[in-house]
Amino acid sequence: MKTYSLNNITGVLFRNSVAAEQDNSDNNEANKPDPHVGQKDENTDRGNWSNKREYMLSMIGYAVGLGNVWRFPYLAYKHGGGAFLIPYTIMLAVAGLPLFFLESSFGQFCSQGPINVWKSVPILQGVGITMMLVSTFVAIYYNVIIAYSIYYLFASFQFPLPWSAKDCNSTAYNTTASMLNETAENQTCQNDFLGGKSPSENYWDTVALRRTSSMDETGPVVWHLALCLLLAWILVGAALFKGIKSSGKVVYFTATFPYAVLLILLIRGATLEGAKDGIEYYIGSKSNLTKLSDAEVWKDAATQIFFSLSIAWGGLMALSSYNKFYNNCYQDSIIVCITNCGTSVFAGFAIFSILGHMAHVYQKPVSEVADAGFGLAFIAYPDALSKLPISPLWSILFFFMLITLGLDSQFAGIEVIATCLQDAYPKLFKSRRGIVTTGVCIVLFFLGLPCVTGAGIYWVNLIDTFCAGWILLVAGLLEVLGLSILYGGNRFIKDIEMMIGTKSSLFWLWWRACWFFITPVVLSIILVWSIYTFTSPTYGSVQYPDWGISLGWCMTAFCLIWIPIFAVWKLLKASGGPWQRIKTACSPTEDWGPYLECHRGERYAKKEATNANIFVISHNKIPL
């Protein structure tokens, strides 16, 4: 029989106590209570939404953005008016809803952001990296657009509006101008259309942007825009300082205020002379059903649905990852998608009723005043508002609406970055959410400074073209193929049923058809069409230099390169022969499944129990 001396026993006890103290010190940070997690939260590690309303408003605010106001109405007018709603609705059913439902249920099931969700299919983890990088690039220039809106909001607090055409021979004008101390720099006379530009276009180029002649000529930082950009980032950082706990309160205002403004603008616009002509062009009797035979109409409808719902950006997964496990993500997806599309149609009436009045004032057809993007938000519509009585009031409401529309989408974009960092380094960032958010905002502010120089608008347009375009189609296509083929569509359906309850096979018939066949085919066609018809971007008549185009392709490559890099890395990391490596890289990791053990059920509890038994057995072997 082996005996042990007192020194042996003391040594063992001493070593064990030191090890215990070391483990405790290592885990102190991880066990530190997170100030951003509520007492009633189901997930005490990551936190949950305070209530269902905050989640729904955040999702609606994320989906409903600037594109609903400044792109959809123009596309509807361009592609046959009311006839455009036919392909738009069809594309919502076959591409928009299936992908929205897929992403929101995907994030909710595992309570992870867009990178860690790919523990389900490790070989596609690079898709999550791509989503995060795209959200980062978009966040840089998206806040610049919010800064433009903030500048115009401040500029609206004067009468007359600085971009309105004025009768410079009027005594009333001279008196008002002198009282407001307005300089000649931002004044345009009624007949003084410099270089064929309207007063509002001249103000946009020379006063607001101080735009240079090309991207080659950077010019100095436009300080009024830089200060507006700083203010925009302060607003975003303050709203997200406590994560979803603080942003969930802000969206009560930012997600609902745009609807109030759109309703006010619609009522006001409907009472104006010429409003009927604008609405007729938008969606009235001038609708052209023959446009449905044009392939470009269907491509634009699908693209608008895809980008309008913010699919493949990572934001849907990030926001839904904070849901409680048994939340009905199916019902939520239907409500958000229908609200988003309804908002687009509703916004069109508010926009075109006032554009119709503008066309009446200028004695021009609506087709000559209708525009999209920056041309609508900062040139055509402000010009139309300047023709209304009490024009500063309508201008203030409009630009305040643009700010709130942009902030909601920006909240989700920053949430993607913060969630990915928190999921990657939970021990380090668990109790430092505010510091992470502040750091991200500071870095992105400095990265956005080139976008507020004299050549800033060229940078904004370049990033939008190369980072927010068909990269998302690639990510969305790989996403639906990865889950339906590699992970298994039927397996994914069973995962969803763990959250929303068992459904009949008839219920899943449409979703199976979309995930397995229809949606991948539609995305593939749009992707090939987009690449085939791609042309180098321009801003108006200004061509981009070769180095600018090359830089744009470098940004695209930087976002996409992580998909093959991570795929190869996962294959090299796996063990066994070539086939075994592929099988391992395409199979879920051992810790894949619901985040909390109480939700793992029989399908995932067996794996957990096996791992737990191995852990106990290995740790019970204590040699003395």
PLY file of the C-alpha trace (Angstrom):
ply
format ascii 1.0
element vertex 624
property float x
property float y
property float z
element edge 623
property int vertex1
property int vertex2
end_header
0.00 0.00 0.00
1.43 3.34 -1.07
1.76 6.01 1.64
1.95 9.81 1.34
3.88 12.20 3.51
2.50 15.45 4.91
4.64 17.36 2.42
3.04 15.51 -0.47
-0.48 16.30 0.72
0.41 19.94 1.46
1.94 20.29 -1.98
-1.16 18.94 -3.66
-3.46 21.19 -1.65
-1.27 24.22 -2.28
-1.08 23.61 -6.00
-4.84 23.06 -6.21
-5.57 26.27 -4.30
-3.24 28.29 -6.53
-4.86 26.81 -9.63
-8.30 27.61 -8.26
-7.30 31.19 -7.55
-5.86 31.51 -11.06
-9.07 30.14 -12.61
-11.12 32.53 -10.52
-9.05 35.52 -11.60
-9.31 34.47 -15.24
-13.08 34.14 -14.98
-13.71 37.26 -12.92
-14.24 39.36 -16.04
-16.46 36.75 -17.64
-18.59 36.41 -14.48
-18.86 40.14 -13.98
-22.51 41.17 -14.37
-23.31 42.85 -17.63
-24.93 46.26 -17.02
-26.68 45.95 -20.39
-28.56 42.77 -19.41
-31.91 43.16 -17.67
-33.05 41.14 -14.67
-35.95 39.65 -16.63
-33.83 38.67 -19.63
-33.97 35.03 -20.65
-30.38 35.08 -21.91
-28.24 36.50 -19.11
-25.08 36.37 -21.24
-26.23 38.42 -24.24
-29.45 40.02 -23.07
-32.86 40.20 -24.76
-35.17 42.87 -26.07
-37.06 44.56 -23.24
-40.32 43.78 -25.03
-41.69 42.68 -28.38
-42.58 46.23 -29.46
-38.97 47.39 -29.35
-37.86 44.48 -31.52
-40.60 45.03 -34.08
-39.99 48.78 -34.27
-36.25 48.15 -34.64
-36.83 45.68 -37.47
-39.28 47.99 -39.23
-36.90 50.92 -38.77
-34.05 48.84 -40.18
-36.01 47.64 -43.20
-37.72 50.96 -43.91
-34.93 53.30 -44.96
-34.05 56.01 -47.42
-34.59 53.71 -50.40
-38.30 53.46 -49.62
-38.63 57.22 -50.08
-36.11 58.13 -52.74
-35.87 55.00 -54.92
-39.11 52.98 -54.99
-41.43 55.83 -56.13
-39.07 56.63 -59.01
-38.83 52.96 -60.07
-42.61 52.66 -59.99
-42.98 55.76 -62.18
-40.19 54.60 -64.53
-41.51 51.06 -64.99
-45.16 51.57 -65.77
-46.62 53.05 -62.59
-49.17 50.74 -60.99
-48.07 47.90 -63.28
-44.75 47.84 -61.41
-46.57 46.59 -58.30
-47.17 43.24 -60.02
-43.49 42.18 -60.36
-42.75 43.94 -57.06
-45.31 41.80 -55.18
-44.22 38.61 -56.94
-40.58 39.23 -56.05
-41.59 39.90 -52.46
-43.21 36.45 -52.33
-40.44 34.46 -54.05
-37.31 36.24 -52.80
-37.98 38.85 -50.14
-40.13 36.98 -47.63
-38.29 33.62 -47.85
-34.90 35.22 -47.21
-36.20 37.55 -44.50
-37.86 34.64 -42.68
-34.73 32.53 -43.12
-32.36 35.13 -41.67
-34.52 36.21 -38.74
-35.21 32.61 -37.65
-31.55 31.69 -38.20
-30.30 34.36 -35.81
-33.04 33.76 -33.24
-32.44 29.99 -33.12
-28.81 30.16 -32.04
-28.80 33.67 -30.47
-25.66 34.58 -32.39
-24.60 37.28 -34.84
-23.92 36.85 -38.58
-20.48 35.26 -38.06
-21.16 32.73 -35.31
-24.40 31.51 -36.92
-22.18 29.73 -39.41
-21.19 27.20 -36.81
-24.03 25.41 -38.59
-21.97 25.26 -41.81
-18.36 26.15 -40.87
-17.13 26.17 -44.47
-19.35 29.23 -45.10
-18.22 31.27 -42.11
-16.59 33.69 -44.54
-20.11 34.73 -45.61
-20.58 36.16 -42.13
-17.31 38.08 -42.42
-18.48 39.48 -45.76
-21.76 40.63 -44.21
-19.93 42.41 -41.39
-17.50 44.12 -43.78
-20.31 45.27 -46.06
-22.15 46.70 -43.05
-18.95 48.50 -42.05
-18.41 50.09 -45.46
-22.06 51.05 -45.74
-22.07 52.54 -42.23
-19.22 54.85 -43.27
-21.09 56.51 -46.13
-24.63 56.07 -44.77
-23.88 58.42 -41.90
-22.54 60.91 -44.44
-26.01 60.94 -46.04
-27.48 61.56 -42.60
-24.97 64.41 -42.25
-26.26 65.91 -45.52
-29.78 65.76 -44.09
-28.66 67.39 -40.82
-27.05 70.23 -42.77
-30.20 70.79 -44.82
-32.27 70.65 -41.64
-30.23 73.49 -40.13
-30.37 75.40 -43.42
-34.17 75.13 -43.38
-34.42 77.42 -40.34
-34.48 80.55 -42.47
-36.87 82.27 -44.79
-36.74 82.23 -47.70
-35.06 78.86 -48.09
-31.51 79.38 -49.36
-32.00 77.10 -52.40
-35.22 78.73 -53.56
-35.37 80.93 -56.65
-35.84 84.57 -55.68
-36.76 87.77 -57.39
-33.59 89.74 -56.67
-35.25 92.98 -57.81
-37.86 92.69 -55.09
-37.65 95.18 -52.21
-39.09 92.56 -49.87
-36.32 90.16 -50.85
-33.56 92.71 -50.26
-34.96 93.53 -46.81
-35.29 89.86 -45.81
-31.82 89.00 -47.10
-30.21 91.82 -45.18
-32.04 90.87 -41.97
-30.92 87.26 -42.27
-27.40 88.32 -43.24
-27.44 85.92 -46.18
-24.44 86.11 -48.46
-24.39 86.00 -52.23
-22.78 82.58 -52.01
-26.06 80.83 -51.26
-28.45 83.10 -53.09
-29.76 82.33 -56.56
-31.98 84.72 -58.45
-35.08 83.53 -60.24
-33.58 83.90 -63.70
-30.00 83.12 -62.72
-29.69 79.42 -63.55
-25.91 79.06 -63.56
-24.68 76.61 -66.18
-28.22 75.40 -66.82
-28.60 74.33 -63.18
-31.70 74.99 -61.12
-31.28 77.00 -57.89
-31.60 73.88 -55.74
-29.04 71.97 -57.83
-26.65 74.89 -57.69
-27.05 75.08 -53.91
-26.43 71.32 -53.57
-23.23 71.40 -55.62
-21.63 74.72 -54.68
-22.85 75.44 -51.16
-23.70 72.14 -49.45
-21.11 69.85 -51.06
-18.65 72.38 -52.45
-18.11 69.69 -55.03
-14.88 69.59 -57.01
-14.74 68.85 -60.72
-13.67 65.21 -60.33
-12.47 62.56 -57.91
-8.87 63.46 -58.80
-9.36 66.83 -57.13
-9.96 65.98 -53.46
-10.20 69.51 -52.12
-10.27 70.45 -48.44
-12.56 69.03 -45.79
-15.94 70.76 -45.93
-16.13 71.68 -42.29
-19.85 72.26 -42.00
-20.39 68.72 -43.30
-17.65 67.34 -41.04
-19.37 68.85 -38.01
-22.73 67.45 -39.14
-21.05 64.05 -39.58
-19.67 64.29 -36.05
-23.14 65.11 -34.75
-24.58 62.13 -36.64
-22.07 59.77 -35.04
-22.75 61.25 -31.60
-26.45 60.54 -32.09
-25.72 56.95 -33.18
-23.24 56.34 -30.36
-25.59 57.74 -27.72
-28.51 55.65 -28.95
-26.44 52.45 -28.99
-24.32 53.07 -25.88
-26.27 50.44 -23.92
-26.91 48.23 -26.94
-30.48 47.18 -27.63
-31.58 48.41 -24.22
-31.05 52.02 -25.27
-31.69 51.77 -29.02
-34.95 49.95 -28.28
-36.21 53.09 -26.55
-35.05 55.45 -29.29
-36.92 53.59 -32.04
-40.24 54.41 -30.42
-39.70 57.83 -31.99
-37.39 57.25 -34.96
-39.45 54.37 -36.39
-42.83 56.07 -36.08
-42.04 59.73 -36.81
-41.47 59.17 -40.59
-45.03 57.87 -40.95
-46.43 60.99 -39.32
-44.40 63.20 -41.68
-45.36 61.20 -44.77
-49.02 61.49 -43.80
-48.68 65.25 -43.29
-46.86 65.67 -46.62
-49.47 63.55 -48.40
-52.37 65.58 -47.02
-50.61 68.83 -47.87
-49.57 67.61 -51.30
-53.05 66.36 -52.20
-54.43 69.87 -51.74
-51.95 71.43 -54.18
-52.67 72.28 -57.78
-51.09 69.72 -60.09
-50.94 66.97 -57.43
-53.32 64.80 -59.46
-50.93 64.83 -62.42
-48.07 63.63 -60.22
-50.09 60.76 -58.77
-51.34 59.84 -62.26
-47.73 59.47 -63.40
-46.82 57.51 -60.28
-49.50 54.90 -60.08
-52.64 56.17 -61.84
-54.28 55.78 -65.23
-50.97 56.27 -67.03
-49.85 52.82 -65.81
-48.36 50.83 -68.64
-48.90 47.06 -68.48
-46.75 46.49 -71.57
-43.72 47.25 -69.39
-44.14 43.82 -67.79
-42.56 42.24 -70.86
-39.33 44.14 -70.18
-36.76 42.01 -68.30
-35.26 45.11 -66.68
-38.55 45.76 -64.87
-38.41 42.37 -63.16
-34.73 42.78 -62.37
-35.33 46.19 -60.77
-38.31 44.86 -58.81
-36.28 41.99 -57.40
-33.30 44.22 -56.64
-35.49 46.79 -54.87
-37.13 44.10 -52.72
-33.77 42.55 -51.87
-32.11 45.79 -50.81
-35.19 47.38 -49.28
-35.62 44.52 -46.79
-31.90 44.73 -45.87
-31.31 41.08 -46.70
-27.75 39.67 -46.45
-26.42 42.69 -44.54
-26.24 40.74 -41.26
-28.56 43.14 -39.45
-31.57 40.81 -39.47
-29.55 38.08 -37.76
-28.00 40.50 -35.28
-31.32 42.02 -34.22
-33.20 38.70 -34.07
-30.39 37.10 -32.03
-31.61 39.09 -29.02
-35.12 37.61 -29.23
-36.40 35.14 -26.73
-36.21 31.60 -28.06
-39.94 30.96 -28.43
-40.68 34.23 -30.21
-42.87 33.76 -33.30
-40.32 34.82 -35.94
-42.63 33.69 -38.76
-45.36 36.13 -37.80
-42.80 38.90 -37.30
-41.33 38.37 -40.77
-44.74 38.67 -42.43
-45.59 41.87 -40.54
-42.24 43.59 -41.19
-42.13 42.71 -44.90
-45.69 43.87 -45.58
-45.11 47.06 -43.57
-41.94 47.77 -45.51
-43.56 47.35 -48.92
-46.67 49.25 -47.86
-44.46 52.13 -46.71
-42.80 52.27 -50.12
-46.13 52.58 -51.91
-47.43 55.09 -49.37
-44.29 57.24 -49.64
-44.74 57.39 -53.40
-48.04 59.22 -53.04
-46.47 61.80 -50.71
-43.51 62.31 -53.04
-45.31 62.49 -56.37
-48.19 64.65 -55.20
-45.72 67.44 -54.43
-43.60 66.73 -57.52
-46.80 67.10 -59.55
-47.29 70.55 -58.05
-43.66 71.40 -58.87
-44.21 70.35 -62.48
-47.32 72.54 -62.59
-45.38 75.56 -61.30
-42.57 75.09 -63.82
-45.01 74.22 -66.61
-43.12 71.00 -67.29
-44.18 67.35 -67.55
-43.74 65.32 -64.35
-41.18 63.17 -66.16
-38.78 66.12 -66.29
-38.87 66.82 -62.56
-39.02 63.23 -61.24
-35.72 61.88 -59.97
-34.25 59.31 -57.60
-31.52 59.13 -54.96
-29.63 62.30 -54.16
-31.36 64.08 -57.02
-34.75 63.56 -55.38
-33.80 64.06 -51.73
-31.55 67.09 -52.06
-32.50 68.74 -55.36
-35.98 68.00 -56.76
-37.96 67.65 -53.53
-36.37 70.61 -51.68
-37.06 72.67 -54.81
-40.69 71.58 -54.73
-40.99 72.36 -51.01
-39.61 75.85 -51.59
-42.68 76.61 -53.73
-45.09 75.95 -50.85
-46.38 78.52 -48.37
-44.50 78.31 -45.05
-41.80 76.44 -46.96
-39.32 76.23 -44.02
-41.84 74.18 -42.02
-42.24 71.55 -44.75
-38.50 71.48 -45.36
-37.78 70.96 -41.66
-40.27 68.10 -41.47
-38.92 66.44 -44.62
-35.25 66.48 -43.62
-36.02 65.51 -40.06
-37.85 62.53 -41.55
-34.79 61.62 -43.65
-32.61 61.78 -40.53
-34.87 59.42 -38.58
-35.14 57.05 -41.54
-31.36 56.93 -41.82
-30.69 56.57 -38.08
-32.85 53.44 -37.74
-30.92 51.68 -40.49
-27.62 52.94 -39.11
-28.42 51.56 -35.65
-28.69 48.05 -37.06
-25.51 48.44 -39.11
-23.46 49.36 -36.04
-25.23 46.63 -34.07
-23.90 44.10 -36.59
-20.31 45.17 -35.92
-20.72 45.32 -32.13
-22.54 41.96 -32.01
-19.84 40.24 -34.07
-17.12 41.60 -31.79
-19.03 40.60 -28.67
-19.68 37.08 -29.98
-16.04 36.67 -30.97
-14.61 37.91 -27.64
-17.37 37.49 -25.04
-15.05 37.57 -22.01
-13.35 40.76 -23.16
-16.39 42.74 -24.32
-19.21 41.36 -22.16
-19.31 44.31 -19.74
-17.77 46.85 -22.12
-20.54 47.27 -24.67
-20.56 51.05 -24.37
-16.81 51.26 -24.91
-17.02 48.99 -27.96
-19.81 51.08 -29.50
-17.96 54.33 -28.81
-14.75 52.96 -30.31
-16.52 51.76 -33.46
-18.21 55.14 -33.92
-14.93 57.05 -33.49
-13.08 54.87 -35.99
-15.85 55.06 -38.57
-16.09 58.84 -38.14
-12.45 59.27 -39.13
-12.83 56.79 -42.00
-15.75 58.87 -43.24
-13.85 62.15 -43.40
-12.80 61.63 -47.07
-16.54 61.55 -47.82
-16.96 65.13 -46.58
-14.21 66.66 -48.70
-14.81 68.44 -51.99
-14.72 65.04 -53.69
-16.79 63.40 -50.95
-19.88 62.72 -53.03
-17.76 60.74 -55.47
-16.53 58.54 -52.61
-20.06 58.02 -51.34
-21.26 56.97 -54.79
-18.21 54.72 -55.29
-18.68 52.82 -52.02
-22.40 52.49 -52.64
-21.79 51.03 -56.11
-19.08 48.52 -55.23
-19.95 47.54 -51.63
-23.74 47.69 -51.48
-24.44 46.12 -54.85
-24.13 42.58 -56.09
-21.86 41.53 -53.18
-25.08 41.16 -51.21
-26.52 38.96 -53.95
-23.50 36.64 -53.61
-23.89 36.51 -49.83
-27.63 35.90 -50.06
-27.23 33.15 -52.65
-24.58 31.32 -50.61
-26.71 31.74 -47.52
-29.80 30.08 -48.94
-27.81 27.35 -50.69
-25.76 26.65 -47.58
-28.79 26.23 -45.35
-30.98 24.35 -47.82
-28.31 21.98 -49.20
-25.31 21.73 -46.87
-27.08 22.16 -43.55
-30.32 20.63 -44.79
-33.56 22.43 -45.46
-35.63 19.87 -43.58
-33.27 20.07 -40.61
-33.58 23.84 -40.62
-37.37 23.56 -40.66
-37.22 21.32 -37.58
-35.06 23.95 -35.91
-37.70 26.58 -36.63
-40.42 24.30 -35.29
-38.54 24.10 -32.01
-39.24 27.85 -31.69
-42.71 28.36 -33.22
-44.22 24.90 -32.80
-44.87 22.03 -35.20
-46.57 22.96 -38.46
-48.17 20.82 -41.15
-46.31 19.76 -44.27
-48.70 21.92 -46.28
-47.56 24.96 -44.29
-43.96 24.32 -45.25
-44.67 23.49 -48.90
-44.17 27.06 -50.16
-41.09 27.71 -48.01
-39.47 24.46 -49.13
-40.13 25.36 -52.77
-38.56 28.79 -52.29
-35.53 27.74 -50.23
-34.71 24.70 -52.35
-35.37 26.07 -55.83
-37.23 29.33 -56.55
-35.20 31.78 -54.44
-31.74 30.45 -55.48
-32.79 30.58 -59.15
-34.13 34.14 -58.83
-30.98 35.33 -57.03
-28.74 33.62 -59.59
-30.55 35.30 -62.48
-30.35 38.73 -60.80
-26.66 38.23 -60.00
-25.73 37.20 -63.54
-27.86 40.01 -65.00
-26.29 42.58 -62.66
-22.76 41.53 -63.55
-23.56 41.37 -67.27
-25.12 44.85 -67.33
-22.59 46.42 -64.96
-21.17 49.72 -66.12
-18.56 51.91 -64.47
-20.20 54.36 -62.08
-20.54 58.02 -62.85
-21.83 60.96 -60.88
-24.00 62.87 -63.28
-21.76 63.54 -66.26
-18.53 63.16 -64.23
-16.52 60.05 -65.08
-14.47 58.25 -62.45
-10.69 57.96 -62.95
-9.18 54.54 -63.57
-7.62 54.44 -60.12
-11.04 55.12 -58.59
-12.62 52.20 -60.46
-9.70 49.97 -59.47
-10.11 51.00 -55.84
-13.79 50.11 -56.05
-12.98 46.62 -57.30
-10.43 46.28 -54.50
-13.16 47.04 -51.96
-15.36 44.41 -53.59
-12.53 41.86 -53.52
-11.73 42.70 -49.89
-15.31 41.95 -48.89
-15.59 38.69 -50.88
-12.10 37.24 -50.45
-12.91 36.01 -46.94
-15.40 33.48 -48.27
-12.79 31.29 -50.05
-10.13 32.05 -47.40
-12.27 30.72 -44.57
-13.47 27.79 -46.67
-9.87 26.71 -47.35
-8.88 27.33 -43.72
-11.71 25.15 -42.43
-10.70 22.37 -44.84
-7.06 22.54 -43.77
-8.03 22.62 -40.12
-10.14 19.45 -40.41
-8.55 16.03 -40.06
-8.75 12.93 -42.24
-8.78 12.41 -45.97
-10.08 14.90 -48.54
-13.68 13.65 -48.38
-13.65 13.54 -44.57
-12.30 17.09 -44.43
-15.07 18.34 -46.70
-17.69 16.48 -44.67
-16.35 17.92 -41.40
-16.20 21.48 -42.77
-19.80 21.21 -43.99
-21.15 19.73 -40.74
-22.25 21.72 -37.68
-19.74 22.18 -34.87
-20.28 20.40 -31.56
-21.53 23.55 -29.84
-24.04 24.41 -32.56
-27.64 24.77 -31.48
-29.77 26.93 -29.19
-27.64 29.16 -26.96
-29.28 28.11 -23.69
-29.21 24.48 -22.61
-32.83 24.62 -21.50
-33.85 25.14 -25.15
-31.70 22.48 -26.74
-34.28 19.72 -26.38
-33.74 16.12 -27.39
-32.25 16.98 -30.78
-29.31 18.84 -29.24
-29.34 17.67 -25.59
-27.85 14.27 -26.43
-24.70 15.85 -27.83
-24.50 18.13 -24.80
-24.94 15.22 -22.42
-22.23 13.22 -24.14
-19.80 16.11 -23.97
-20.71 16.70 -20.32
-20.06 13.04 -19.43
-16.68 13.13 -21.13
-15.84 16.32 -19.23
-16.81 14.80 -15.87
-14.92 11.56 -16.47
-11.75 13.35 -17.58
-11.84 15.71 -14.62
-12.46 12.94 -12.08
-9.06 11.43 -12.90
-7.01 13.25 -10.24
-3.70 11.44 -9.64
-2.18 11.74 -6.16
0 1
1 2
2 3
3 4
4 5
5 6
6 7
7 8
8 9
9 10
10 11
11 12
12 13
13 14
14 15
15 16
16 17
17 18
18 19
19 20
20 21
21 22
22 23
23 24
24 25
25 26
26 27
27 28
28 29
29 30
30 31
31 32
32 33
33 34
34 35
35 36
36 37
37 38
38 39
39 40
40 41
41 42
42 43
43 44
44 45
45 46
46 47
47 48
48 49
49 50
50 51
51 52
52 53
53 54
54 55
55 56
56 57
57 58
58 59
59 60
60 61
61 62
62 63
63 64
64 65
65 66
66 67
67 68
68 69
69 70
70 71
71 72
72 73
73 74
74 75
75 76
76 77
77 78
78 79
79 80
80 81
81 82
82 83
83 84
84 85
85 86
86 87
87 88
88 89
89 90
90 91
91 92
92 93
93 94
94 95
95 96
96 97
97 98
98 99
99 100
100 101
101 102
102 103
103 104
104 105
105 106
106 107
107 108
108 109
109 110
110 111
111 112
112 113
113 114
114 115
115 116
116 117
117 118
118 119
119 120
120 121
121 122
122 123
123 124
124 125
125 126
126 127
127 128
128 129
129 130
130 131
131 132
132 133
133 134
134 135
135 136
136 137
137 138
138 139
139 140
140 141
141 142
142 143
143 144
144 145
145 146
146 147
147 148
148 149
149 150
150 151
151 152
152 153
153 154
154 155
155 156
156 157
157 158
158 159
159 160
160 161
161 162
162 163
163 164
164 165
165 166
166 167
167 168
168 169
169 170
170 171
171 172
172 173
173 174
174 175
175 176
176 177
177 178
178 179
179 180
180 181
181 182
182 183
183 184
184 185
185 186
186 187
187 188
188 189
189 190
190 191
191 192
192 193
193 194
194 195
195 196
196 197
197 198
198 199
199 200
200 201
201 202
202 203
203 204
204 205
205 206
206 207
207 208
208 209
209 210
210 211
211 212
212 213
213 214
214 215
215 216
216 217
217 218
218 219
219 220
220 221
221 222
222 223
223 224
224 225
225 226
226 227
227 228
228 229
229 230
230 231
231 232
232 233
233 234
234 235
235 236
236 237
237 238
238 239
239 240
240 241
241 242
242 243
243 244
244 245
245 246
246 247
247 248
248 249
249 250
250 251
251 252
252 253
253 254
254 255
255 256
256 257
257 258
258 259
259 260
260 261
261 262
262 263
263 264
264 265
265 266
266 267
267 268
268 269
269 270
270 271
271 272
272 273
273 274
274 275
275 276
276 277
277 278
278 279
279 280
280 281
281 282
282 283
283 284
284 285
285 286
286 287
287 288
288 289
289 290
290 291
291 292
292 293
293 294
294 295
295 296
296 297
297 298
298 299
299 300
300 301
301 302
302 303
303 304
304 305
305 306
306 307
307 308
308 309
309 310
310 311
311 312
312 313
313 314
314 315
315 316
316 317
317 318
318 319
319 320
320 321
321 322
322 323
323 324
324 325
325 326
326 327
327 328
328 329
329 330
330 331
331 332
332 333
333 334
334 335
335 336
336 337
337 338
338 339
339 340
340 341
341 342
342 343
343 344
344 345
345 346
346 347
347 348
348 349
349 350
350 351
351 352
352 353
353 354
354 355
355 356
356 357
357 358
358 359
359 360
360 361
361 362
362 363
363 364
364 365
365 366
366 367
367 368
368 369
369 370
370 371
371 372
372 373
373 374
374 375
375 376
376 377
377 378
378 379
379 380
380 381
381 382
382 383
383 384
384 385
385 386
386 387
387 388
388 389
389 390
390 391
391 392
392 393
393 394
394 395
395 396
396 397
397 398
398 399
399 400
400 401
401 402
402 403
403 404
404 405
405 406
406 407
407 408
408 409
409 410
410 411
411 412
412 413
413 414
414 415
415 416
416 417
417 418
418 419
419 420
420 421
421 422
422 423
423 424
424 425
425 426
426 427
427 428
428 429
429 430
430 431
431 432
432 433
433 434
434 435
435 436
436 437
437 438
438 439
439 440
440 441
441 442
442 443
443 444
444 445
445 446
446 447
447 448
448 449
449 450
450 451
451 452
452 453
453 454
454 455
455 456
456 457
457 458
458 459
459 460
460 461
461 462
462 463
463 464
464 465
465 466
466 467
467 468
468 469
469 470
470 471
471 472
472 473
473 474
474 475
475 476
476 477
477 478
478 479
479 480
480 481
481 482
482 483
483 484
484 485
485 486
486 487
487 488
488 489
489 490
490 491
491 492
492 493
493 494
494 495
495 496
496 497
497 498
498 499
499 500
500 501
501 502
502 503
503 504
504 505
505 506
506 507
507 508
508 509
509 510
510 511
511 512
512 513
513 514
514 515
515 516
516 517
517 518
518 519
519 520
520 521
521 522
522 523
523 524
524 525
525 526
526 527
527 528
528 529
529 530
530 531
531 532
532 533
533 534
534 535
535 536
536 537
537 538
538 539
539 540
540 541
541 542
542 543
543 544
544 545
545 546
546 547
547 548
548 549
549 550
550 551
551 552
552 553
553 554
554 555
555 556
556 557
557 558
558 559
559 560
560 561
561 562
562 563
563 564
564 565
565 566
566 567
567 568
568 569
569 570
570 571
571 572
572 573
573 574
574 575
575 576
576 577
577 578
578 579
579 580
580 581
581 582
582 583
583 584
584 585
585 586
586 587
587 588
588 589
589 590
590 591
591 592
592 593
593 594
594 595
595 596
596 597
597 598
598 599
599 600
600 601
601 602
602 603
603 604
604 605
605 606
606 607
607 608
608 609
609 610
610 611
611 612
612 613
613 614
614 615
615 616
616 617
617 618
618 619
619 620
620 621
621 622
622 623
